[in-house]
């Protein structure tokens, strides 16, 4: 860690921390409600799309993980698309995103979305000015069509300060479990901070529409941002508590003629866990 980072001033915008026990209890309660909401979504045939955008290291990914942790992955899926292929670059810009939209009873959470064009593509020069202007014109039209067709569309912008972003970058740099999250493209967000700010402001001007407004998630404290975004989703979906279908677990019938083959005939994974158990004295 550099001396510059060590001496960085404390972020005055960082809110007081929530006690761990309070956070975990509330997160559990909200996740339970998400399971209830998903049951209603499946039963009612509702379609939900939630877009997660924001600065690099703003906490989008960890929020998505908490949302989906206990949901059925068959009907709640995460979409995080790689860079477009050469063929996809020749398609209508929104085309590759359309195939990932939900069917009845499904929830789609997009870890970045078509707004790549208004952010990284604009700032890094990966699209032309004409393509960028066309996107700002077409995005509101495209989203109005989605909403008009009955999709519940949520757009979240995770906001983090430059001080906190840099702290998280340094944390990732020294953490082998999260080092993969830090790419040369991410680091560019430090030197191009103002460029990204201008791009975000312009994006909001053109795409913050009544039918699909942007909601800013203050993310100086990740725990707060997770709770706040889950609470917001639950408050905006008109779900009802439905009684799950009753399932009766039958009694196991008595064994008849089946005889299990000898264990020696099978290959088993090594019992690594045994090496962690201290022998009794």
N, C-alpha and C positions, 0 to 999 in steps of 0.2 A: 504494500500500500504506500503510495507516495506521501511525502511530507505535506504536499499541498492538500491532499485529501484528509490527512490527519487533522489539519488545522482548520478545515472548513467549518464555518459557523453553524450552529444549530439552526434548523429550519424554523423560523418564527410561525409558519403557517401550519405546522404539524399539530393536530388536535391532541388532547389528553388521551392516553391509551385506555382502552376498555379492559377491565380485569379479565384474566384468562377464563376463569370459571363462568363469569357472566356471558362472555362471548360464546363459549362452547355451548352453554345452555340455550341461548337465543338462536344460535346457528342450528342446533338440533331441532328446535321447535319449528324454525322456518323450513328446514329440509323436510320435516314431516308434512308440512303444508304443501310443499312442492309435490310430494308423492300423491297427496290427495288431489291436487290440481291436475296432475298428469292423468289420474284415473278419470276425472271429468273430461279432460281433453280427448281421451280415447273414446269415451262413451258418447260424447256429443259430436265428435268428428271435427272439432276445432283445429285450425292450423295456426301455428305460432312460429314466427321468425324473430330472433333476437340478434341484433348486430352489436359486436363489441369492438370499438375502435378506441384509439388513444395513443399516447406516447409509448415508445418502447420502454419496457419495464414498469408500466403503469399499473399492472395487476390484473389485466384482462384474463390471462390464462388461469390464474389461481381462482378467480371469481367463477369462471366457467366450470372448473373442476368441482367447486363446492355446490354449484347448482345441479350438476349431473351425478353427483356421488352416489345417490340412492335411487336415481330414476332408472326406468327400464330402457336399456340402450337400444332395444328394437324400435322404439318409437320416439326416443329423444337422442338425437345425434349431434356431434360436433363437426362442423365443416371448417377446415383450415387448408385452403388450397395452396399448392406450390405455385411457382412462377408459371405463366402460361406457356404452352408449347408453341412451336412455329405455326402450326395449323390454327391453334386457338387465337393467335394474334391476328389472323385474317378474318375471324368471325366478328359478328356484332359483339360489342364489348360485354354486354350483359348475358350473352348466350351461355357461357360456361357456368354461370351462377344459377341460371334458371333450372337446370337439371337437378339441383340440390334443394330446391324448394320443397316444402312439406306436402304430403298427401293428407287426407282426412285423418285426424287423430294423432298427428305427429308434431314434434317440437324440434326446431332446428336452431342451433346456436352457432353463429358465425364468428370465429376468431379471426378478425379482419374480413373484409367483404369487398363489394364493388367499389367501396370508397378508397381502395388502394390508388385508384386513378387520381383522386383529389389530394392524396397525401404523398406517399413515397414516389409514385410515378411522376407527379408534378415536380416535386422538389429535386429528385435525382435525374430528371430529364429522360425518363423512360417512355414518355409519350410526347406527342407534338402539342403545340399550343391549340391547334384545331381540335385534336382529339380531346384535350382537357375541356375546352369550351363546350364541345358537343356533349360531354359527360354532364357538365353542370346544368345543361339544358334538359337532357333526357332523364337524369336520375329522379327528379321530382315527378315526372310523367310516369316513369316505370313504377315508382313506389305508390303513386295514386292508383294505378291499375291493380297492384297487389292488394291494397286495402279495399278497393272497390269490389274485388272478387271474394272478400271475406277473410283474408289473412290478417291476423293480429301482428303488426310489425312494430318492434321496439328497437330504438337506436340509442346506444349508450356510448358516451365519450368519457373515457377514464382520464382524469386530469391529475397530473403530478408535477411538482416543481422541479426546476433544474437541479437544485441541491439534492433532493431526494432521489431523482433519477440517477445522478452520478454516484450516489452512495450505493444504490442497488447494482449498478454496473460493476463497481469495485467488489461488491459482495459476490457476484456471479463469477468474477475473474478468479477468485481464490477458492471457489466451491466446485469440486470435481463433479458433483451431482447436477449442478446447474450451469456448468461452463458452456454446454452446447447452446444455451439460450443467448449467448453473447456472440454476435457475428460482426464482421467489419461494417455491415450495413447499419447495425444498431449503433455502433460507435459514431457513425456519421451524424446521428441525431443530436450529439453534443455540439459539434462544430456548426451544424445547420439548425440550431434551436430556433432562431428567429425566422428562418425560411419556413420551417414547419408551422410556426405560430401563424404566420401570414396565410399559409395554405389552409390551415384549419379555420381561420376567421372567414376566408373567402368561401370555403365549403359550407359553413353554417349559413352565410348570407343567402346562398342559392338553394340549400336543401333542407333548411329547418322550416318545414311546412306544417300547417295545421293537421293534415291527415297523417303525417309521420314526423313528429317533432323530435329533435335531439334532446336527450336528457344527459346532463353532465354529472358524472360520479366523482366526487372528491376522493382522491385515492392516496393521500399522503400516508394514511394508515390503512393497510390492506384489509385488516379485520373489519374496520368500519365500512369500507367500500363493499365488501362481500355481503354484509348484513343489509346494507342500504339497497343494493341492487336487487337482491332476492325479495326484500320487502316490497320494493316498487313493482316488480313483476306480479307478485301475488295481489297487490292492490289494484292492478289494471286488468287482470283476467277475471271475468265474471263467473268463476267456478263455484260449484256447489259440492258439499260433502255428500258423497255417495257411499252407500254401504257396499263393501266388496262382496262378491259372490261367495256364498258360504261353501267351504270345502270340508268334507268329512274324511279324515284319515282312517282307512279301514284297518282292522286287525290283521296282523300278518298271519297267513295260513300256515299250518304245520308243515314241516318238511316232509316230502314224500320219498322220491327215489334219487334226488340229486346228491351227488358226492363231489365235493370240490377236489380238483386235481392237486397233487402234492405241490407245496410251495417251491420246491427245488426246480420245478419245470418252468418257472417264470423268472424274468429278470427284474430286479428291483433297483430303484435309485439308491445310492449310498445314503445311509442314515447320518448325514452331517450333523443333525440336531443332537445326536448322542454325544458328540464331542463338546457340547455346550453344557452338559449336565455334570455337576460335580459329583463324584462318587461318595456314597454315604460312608461316614467314618465309623 
